[in-house]
Amino acid sequence: MILGVAACFSAGCVAHSNQHLPESSVSTGDSAFLLVSAALVMLMTPALALFYGGLVRAKNVLSVIMQCFVALGVITLQWYLVGYSLSFAPSLVRIGEYGILGSLNWFGGRGVGMTPYEPYSATIPHRLFMVYQCMFAVITPALIAGAFAERMKFSAYVLFILLWTTLVYDPVAHWVWSENGWLKKIGSLDFAGGAVVHMTSGLTALVAALMIGPRRGFPRTAFLPHSLVFTVFGAGLLWFGWFGFNGGSALASGALATAAFVATHCGAAGGAVAWLLVDWLFKQKPTALGFASGAVAGLVAITPASGYVGPLSAFVIGAVAGIVCSWVVSWRARAGIDDALDAFGVHGVGGTLGALLTGVFASAWINPAIAGNEGLIHGGFRLIVTQLVAVVAVAAYTFLMSFIVLKAVDLTIGLRVPDEEEKMGLDLTEHGESAYSA
């Protein structure tokens, strides 16, 4: 089997050896821009590991870091084999002209060469587009790890992210971003992944937290972060990497990338300040965790809108996310739901808000490609309807398929570590290591 896969890879390389030299249509400037953007998005995965790692107890920090890092290996392999093809290849499953799931035409990288594939970008190599999108696929399941931190088996997690990426992320990416995906066809907008990345991961986090159950001692025990320094530094690196996440989604250097870059920064600032003020008002202290969490919430919410809104709208979107996500996080604790690191409250809620607010603020002045499909404040009504359709469809599909995947893993190898192992800490029991010598 391994030899067969290797032969397939070799055949793909040989078949496209004539594409190893860039054609004249490839822009070196755009290619350099996207190479850097892909590297920035890759950096977000270890940044997330720091952000999450600081929030858990010291006996579990390596387990959470490993849950983030392992996606860089496992999901990259899945993406190269089948994920990219299912997400972006011409539709195999469709209803009329509306694509549901990609074909396996690009299995193992076949057909993904060094010339541009114009439906996605006319100026960068197709293979560069593939690896850029790979970084999105890698970080998305890692976001879910925050829901079940400190209690999920590592083996179950690896199996889960493989199945989940194939059955949830890839189909939704096809709906939203492929050349004939059904949500794209009806005019839904998601510039950089509000629905594809954040809604899917955040809503799955809620399902996972409910299915796996709370940590031992929840809610009586105070599960205090072991290193807010890690968390704040991780948030800063996420903020930095997000410029590649959103700005790079323009797929070319220029005005649109600049607009997305500025909107990203303004959205993060709006979210950080709003959450900080909420903490200051209701907790009487401006907390570092509140500022960091607000920045991430603002970044999540601006993601789908970043290529369609100006700075002021971005501030508003980020601030709304900071306030609403802060409230949801507080409500979650009162409701007895142990979403340990608030993946649902920040990513699920923030991504949903961002998708809907795109339907309010999207402007053709920022992105002329959406002329005639603008947001509510610019006189458009149709977009808010299509955004609502997208939110409902993605939410319903994510809830259903995530439940099925988690249930399948639970029935086969089990999701949760035994109580005694949870008490000792997953660093030792799952990985045989300790983050700190004393």
N, C-alpha and C positions, 0 to 999 in steps of 0.2 A: 504493500500500500504506500509506504514511504517512498519507495523507488518510483511508483507511478506518479505521485504528486511531484517529485523532483523532476521527472521527465516532462510533466506538464509545464512546470516552470521553465525548463530549458527550451521546450518547444516555443513557449511564448516569447522568450528572449530572442531565439533565432528568427522566428517569424517576423519580428519587428526590428531586426538589426538595421534595416534601412532607415529607421526613424531616430537613430541615435544622434544624428546631427540636426540641430534646430533648423527648421524651415525659415524662410524670410518673414513669414507671418508671426513668428514668435518674437515678442518684445523682450529684450534683455532687461529693461527697466521694470516692466511688470513682473517678469519672472523673479528678479532679485527681490522685489517687494514681497511677493508671495512666499518665497523661500524663507525670508525673515519672519513673515507672519506665521507660517507653519511652525517655525522654531519657537515663537512666542506662545502659541497655543499648546505646544508640547510642554513648555515650562509650567503651564497652568496645572498639570497633573501633580508634579512634586510640590507645587505651591498649595494645592488642595490638601495634599498629604500633611504639610506643615499646619495648615489651618485646622484640619480635623484632629491631627495628632495632639495639638496643644489643648484641645477641649476635653480629651478623655483622661482617665486616671493613668498614672505612670505605669501601672502593670499591663496596660493595654495599648500603649502608644505604638509599638512596632506592628501590632496586628492591624491597626487602622492604616498606618502608613503602607503596609504591604497590600492591603485591599485596594488602595489607590494605585500603587506602583505596578501591581501585577497586570493591570489592564493594558499597560504599555506593551507588554509582550503578548498576552492572550488575544486581546482585541485587534492588535495590529495583524496578527496571523489570520484571524477570522475575516478581517476587512479585505486583506489581499486575496484570500481564497474566494469568499462568496459575498461578503458584506457590501463592498463597493458595487458589485454587479447588481445585487438585489435593490440597492438604494438608487443607483443612477443609470443603469443600463435601460435601453428602450423597454417599455412595459411588456411583460409576458402575460400578466393578469390585468385585464381591463374591462370596463363596462363602457362600450362604445368608444369614444375618444378619451375617456377618463382613466388614467393609469392607476393601478392599485399596487402592483409589485413588479420589480424589474426582473428581466430574464437573467440567465446565467451566461450570456454571451461574453462577458468579461471575466469569467471564472479564472482565478489564478493569475490575473493581470493580462490575459489575452486581449489584444486589441487596444491596450492602454499604452500608447507609445509616446514619442516626443513631439508629435505634431499636435496642434490644438484640436479640441473637439468643440466646434463652434456653438452648439446649443448651450454650453456652459461658459466658455470663454474663447475668444478668437485670438488671444495674444499670449497665452501661456501653454506650455506642454500639457497634454492630457494627464500624463503621469504626475505632474506637479499638482494638478487639481485633485487627483486621487489621494496623494499623501497629505495634502492640506485637509481634506475632508476626513481622513483617517484620524487626525488629532481630535476632531470633534467627537468621533465615535469612541475614542479612547476615554475621554474625560467624562462622558455622559454616565456610564454605569458606575464610575468611581464616585459620582455625586450621591448615588443611592446609598453608599456605604454608611453615610452619616445616620441613617435611620436605625440600623441594627448594630451600631458600634458596641463592642464589648460583649457580644453574645452569639455571633453567627460563626459556624464552622468555616474554616478557610476553604476546604474542599467543596462545600456547598456553595460558597460564594463564587468560586471559579466556574463551576458548572452553571450557576445561575446567570452570571454575566454573559457567558457564551450563548445560552438559550435566549436570554432577554434581548441581547443586541440583535440576534437574528430574527426574532419573532415580534419585537416591539419597535426598536429603534430603526431598523432598516426599512420596514414598511412605511412608517410615519415619515421618514426622510424622503422616501419615494413620493408620497402624497404631496409633500410640501415643496420639494426642491427639484425633482426630476423634470425633464423637459416636457413630459405630458402627465405629471402627477395630477390627480383629480382636484386637490385643493388649490394647486397653482392655477389650474385651468379655470376655476371659478373666480379667480382674482384675489385669493387670500394672500396676505403679505407676511413674510417672516424673514427678515433680512439676514439674521445670523443665528437663529435657533431658539427663540422664545418658546415655541411649541415643540420643536424637534428635540432639543436638548433639555430645556429646563422643565417644561410641563411633563414630559415623559418620565424624567428622573424623579422629579418632586412628587408626582402623584403615585408613582411606584413606591416611593419611600413611605407614603402613608399606608399603602396596602401592606408593605413588608412589616412596618412597625406593629400594625394590628395583628398580623398573622403570627409573627414570631413571639410577640408578647413582651412585656416590660422586663427590664433588668431586675436581678435579685435586689429586693429592698425598695424598689420604686413604688410609691413616691416618697416614702418616709426618709430614705437616705439622700443626703445632699451629694450629688455627683459633681464635685468641683473640678474645674479645669486644672490640669497639672502644670500648664505653662501657657499663660496668656501671651507671653513674648513670642512663642511659636505661632500662635494664632494671629496676632497682629502682623507679624512679619509675613506669614502666609497670605494674609489679606492684601498686603502691599504688593506681593508678587502676583497675585491674581489680578489686581487692578492693572498692573503693568502688562501682563500677558493678554488681558482682555482687549488691548489695542490691536493686537494681531487677530483676535477672535472676531471682533466687529469690523475694524478697519480693513482687515484682509478679505472680508466677505465681499468687498467691492470687486475683488479679483483683478484689480488694476490700480496702479498708483495714479493719483489725480484728484479731481474735485470731490468725487463721491467718497473716496477713501478718507479724505480730509474731513468731510461732513460727518462721517461715521465715527472717526477718531474723536472729534470735538464733542459730539453727542454722547459718546461713551464716557468721557471724562466728566461732563456735566451731570450725566445721570448718576454716576458714582458719588459725586460731591453732594447732589441733592439727597440721595438716600442716606449717606453718612451723617449729614447735618440733621436731617429729620429724625432719624432714630436716636441720635445723641440728645436732641431736644426732648424727645419723649422720655428717655431715661432721666434726664435732668429734672423734668417736670414731675414725674411720678415716683422716681426713686431718690430724688433730691441729690443725685450724683451723676455727673457726665462720665459714663463708663467707657473704657477702651474697647471692651467687647461690643458695646452698643455701636460705637463708631465703625468698628470693623464689620460687624454684621450688617449695618446700614449700607456701607459701601458695596458689599456683595449683593444685597437686595436691590440696590439701585442699578448695579451692573446687569443683574439678571433681567430686570424689567426693561432696561433700555435696549437689550439685545435684539428683540424683533423689530424695534422701531429705529435703530441707529442710523440706517441708511435712508430714512424718510422724514426725519424731524430736525428742527434747528435747535440751538443751544437752550433757549428758554423753555421750549416744550420738553426737552430732555431733563432739565432741572425739575419741572413739574412731575414728569413720569417717575423720576428717581425719588422725589420727596413723597409722592403718594405711596410708592412701594415701601419706603422706609417706615412710614406710619402704619400702613396696613399689615405689613409683614411682622412688625413689632407686636401689634395687637394679636395676630394669629399665634405667634410664638407663646405669648402669655396665656392665651385661651387654651392652647394645646396642653400646657402644663396643668391647668385647672381641670381639663377634661380627662386627665389620666392617661393620655396617649404618650408612650415613651419613644417618640422620634428623637433619639438621643442627641443629635447635633442639628436638629431643625432643618433637615433637608426639605421636608414638605413645606414648612412655614416660609422658607426663603426661596427655594427654587420652584416648588409647585405653585405657590400663591404668586410669587414675583413673576414667573413666566406667564401665568394666566393674565395677570394685570397688564403686563407689557403687551401681550397679544391683543387684548381688548383696547388698550389706549392707543395702539397703532391705528386702530380704526377711528380714533378721535382726532389725532394730531398729524397723521401722514400728509405730507405736502409735496405737490409736484414742483414747487419752487426749489426744494432740496433735491428731489430726484425726478427729473422730467419723464422718466420711463413710466411713472404711474399717473400721468395726465389722464383725467377722466375717471380715476379711481382713488380720489383723495379722501381724507378723513372728514369727520363730521363738522369740525370747526371751519373747514374750507368749503363747505357746501355739499360735501358728498354724503350720501346715506347708504349707498350700496356696500361700501367697504366695511362698515361696522357690522352689517348683516353677515358678510362672508367671514369676518373675523370670529363672530359668534358661532357660526357653523363649524369653523375650524376648531375652536376651543371645545365645543361639545363633542365633535367626532374624535378628536385626539384624546380627550379625557375618557370617553366611554371605552374606546379601544384599549387604552393603556390600563385602565382599571381591570377590564376583563382578562386581557392576555397576561398581565402581571400576576394576577391571582392564579391563573392556570399554571404559569411557569413555576411560581413559588410552591404551589401545591405539588407539582410533579417532583420537584427537588426534595421536598419534605417527605414524600412517600417513598422515595428511592434511597437517599443517603441521609436524610434528616437535615433540618436547617440549623438547629441550635446545639451548642455545646452542652454537656452535662453540667449540673449545678456546681459540682465540685471544681470542675475546670474553670467555670466562670468566676468562682470565688478566688481561685489562685491567680487568675489573670491569663489572658490569651497569649501574651508574649511567650510565656514559658510553656504552656500546655499545647499551643498550636504550632509554635515556631522554635521552641527550645532555645530562646534567646531572651536577653533582658536589655532594655534600652539604657539602663544606668547600672553601674557597677556596685553602687551602694544605695 
